[in-house]
Amino acid sequence: MPEKKQFVATDEAKGQAKQLRLFAMLAWLLAIAGEVFAILKLIHNETLTWLIVAIVVILALSITGSLLWKRANRLDPASEKDKARFFIQSQLGAIMGVLSFLPLVVLIFTNKNLDGKTKGIAGAVGVVALLIAGITGTDFNPPSVEKYTDQINAQTDSIKTLNNGLDLVYWTNQGNKYHLYPDCQAIKGREQHEGSVKDAWEARKIGDSELCLFCKKRAQKHQAEAAPALPEAAQPNAEEPVAAH
C-alpha cells in the first residue's frame, strides 16, 4: 500500500499567511474603532448621517479583514484534530464581523434619546450590515490539513492512472491548475515548474488545486488510442462446406 502523503504548508506560505492575518487583524481593529466612534456619536445624539457613514465604513473594514483571513487559512490551514482551534481559526471572520456591529445595533435599539425614525433607519441598516459581515466572514467550506491531505492523495492516484503510473505534473506561478503536458495550450511558452501533485499544491500556495481539463481529456484520448482492440467474436464461416450426413 503506497505511503499517504501529508500536506505541509511551506515556510513561504506560512510567512504570507502570517502577513495576511496581521492585515486582517488591523482591518478588524479599525472596524472596532469605527464602532466605538459610532457609539460615541450615538450617545451624543448626533445625526443619522454619521451613523450610516460609520456603519458603511465598519462593514467595508470587516469584510476586508474576513477576506484576508480566509486567504491566509488557505495558505496555512488549521488541523481538525484540535476542534476548538480549528473552529476559531476557520470562523474568526464571522465572529469579528458580528462583534463589529452587535454592540452598536443593541445600543441603537435601546437608546431612549433617539427618535423613532432615526432608530428605525439606523437599526435596520445596522442589522443588515451585521448579517452581511457575519455571512461574509463565515467559511462554509473551511480548509484543513486533513482535507488538503485527502485531496492530494486522491488526485495523486488519479494522475498516476492517467500518466502511466507517474506522479509528475507541471505548473506555473498563476492559477490553481497543474498539467500533465508541458506543451499544454494553457501554459505553453510560460515559465513552468515540475514535480509531484503534492509539490504543485505546496509550491503555488493556492489550495484546492486540480488537474487542467485540457490535459485530462488529452490523456484520456491517448489511453483510448493505446488500448488494445477487443478480439472479434468468432463468426461461423459461411463458405465452409456443410458436412454430409
N, C-alpha and C positions, 0 to 999 in steps of 0.2 A: 504493500500500500504506500503510495507516494507521501512524502512528508508534507504536512499542511503548512502553507506559507502564512506568516503572521505580518499584518500591516504594521509598519512602524513609521511614524512621521519623521521626516528628515530634520536635521538641525536648522536648515534654512527655512523649512516650512514652520517649524516651531517659532523661529525668530519673527517671521512675518505675522504669524497668529498672535504673538505677544504684542506686536506693534498695533495690530488692528484692535485688539482688546483694550489697549490703552486709549486709543482714539474713541472707541465706543464708550468707555467709562467717562471720558471727557465730555462727550456729547450728552450723556445722561446727567452728569453733574450740572452742565449748563441748563438742561431741561428742568432739573430740580430748582436751580437758582431762578429760572423763569417762573416756576410755580410759586416760589416764595415772594417774588416781585408781584405776581398777580394777587396773591393773598393779601399783601400789604395794601395794594391799591383797593382791594375789595373792602378791607377793614375801614379804609378812609372814604369809602363810598364814592369812588371815582366813577367815571363814565363807563358806559357799556363798551365803547370803542377800545379802551385799554384792555379790558378783559378778553375781547375777541382776538385782538392782536397778540396778546400774551399766549392765549390757547393755541393759536396757529403756530407761533414760534416754538412753543413747547412740543407740539406734535411733530414738527419737522425735525427737531433735535432728537426726539425719542425714536422716530423711525430710522434716522441716520445711525444712531447707536445700535439699534437692533440689526440692521443690515450688515454693519461691520462685524458685529458679534457672530452672526450666522456664518459669515465668510470665514472668520477665524476658526470656528468649530469644524468647518470642512477641511481646513488645513491641518488642524491638530485636534481631532475628536476625542471625546472622553470615553472611558471604558464603562460598559454596562455592569461590570462586576460591583462597582460602588454605586448603588442605586441612587442614594441621596445626591452625591456629587454629579452623577450623570444628569439627573433631573434639573438641578440648579444650573449647571453649565448649559444644558440644552435649552432651557426655558427662561433664562435670565432676561432675555429681551421682553418677554411678556410681563414678567414681574416688574421690571423697571418701567415699562410702559404704563402699567396700572398705577404704580407709585407716583408717577409724574403727574397724574391727574386726580386720583381719588381724593386726597385731602382738599384740593381746590373745589371739586364738584360738591363734596359734602358741605363745605363752607358756603358755597353759593346757595344751596337749598336751605341751609339753616340760618343764614344771615337775615335777621329781622329788619335790618335797615334798608334792604333792597326793596324796590317797588316790584310789583308783580310782573311787569313787562320785562324789566332787566333780569329778574330771577328766571323767568321762563326762557328767554332767549339764550342767556349765558349758560343756564343749566343744560339746555338741550344741546348747545354746541359743545359744552364740556363733556357730556355723556357720549356724544358721537365721537369726539376726539379720543376719549378713553377707550372706547370699543375698537377704534381703528388702531390705536397704539398697541392695545393688547393682542389683537388678531395678527397685526404685522409682526409683532415680536414673538409670537408663538411659532415654534418649529414643529410642524405636523409630521415631518419625517426626519427626525434628528439623526445625524451621522454618529457612528460609534466605531471604536477599534474592531469590535466583533463583526459589525455589519460590513465594514470595508474588507476584513479578512475573508468573510464568506464570499463576497463578490469577486475578490481577486482569485480565490481558488476555483470558483465556478467558471470564471472567464478563462483561467489558465487551462482547465480541462477542455473547454470549447476550442481554444486556439490550437491546442495540440491535435485535436480531432481534424481541424481544417488545414493544419500545417505539417502534416506527416510526422506527428509526434514531437515537433519542435516548439519550444516556448520562446519564440523570437518575434518581436514586433518592432515597429518603427513609429516615431512620434516627433512632433515639433514642439516649440515652446508655446504655441497657441492652441486653443480649443480643448475639448475633452475626449478626442478620438485618438486611438492608436491604430496602426495599419500593419497589414501583412506584407505589403509590397512597397519598396522604396520608390517605385515609379508610379505609385497611385496618383491619379489626377488631382487629388485633394492636397497632396504635399510635394508633388514633383517640382524640382527646382528650388525648394526651400531647405533651410538648414535642418538636418534631421539627426535624431539620436536613435540608438537601437539597444535592445535589451529584452528582459523578460516582461511579462504583463505586470508583475509586481514592481519592476523598475520603472515602467511607464507611469503607473499610478503615483509612485512616490516622487519621481523626478519632476513631474509637472505641477504637483501641489494643487490639484484641482478637486479631486474626489469625484466619485460617480463616473469614472471613465468607462469607455465602451469601444468596441471594435467598429471601425469605419464600415458603413453599409456597402460601399463600392467594393472594398476588399473582401467582404464576406460573400457577396454574390460571385465575385471573380473566383474565389477559392472553391465555392460550391460547384461552379461550372467546370473548373479543372478536374475536380473529383469525379463529376459525372462523365466527363470525356475519357478519363483514365480507367473507369470501371470496366471490367471485362464483360463482354457481351454474354447474355444468358444463352445457354445452349438451346437450339430449336427443338421443339418436341418431335419425337420420332414420328414420321409420317409413313403410311404404307406406300410401297412403290406400285404405282398404277400399271406400269409396263411389265411388272413381274408376272410371268405366266402362272395361271392357277393350276395347281397340281391335279392331275386326272384321278378320278376315283374309279 
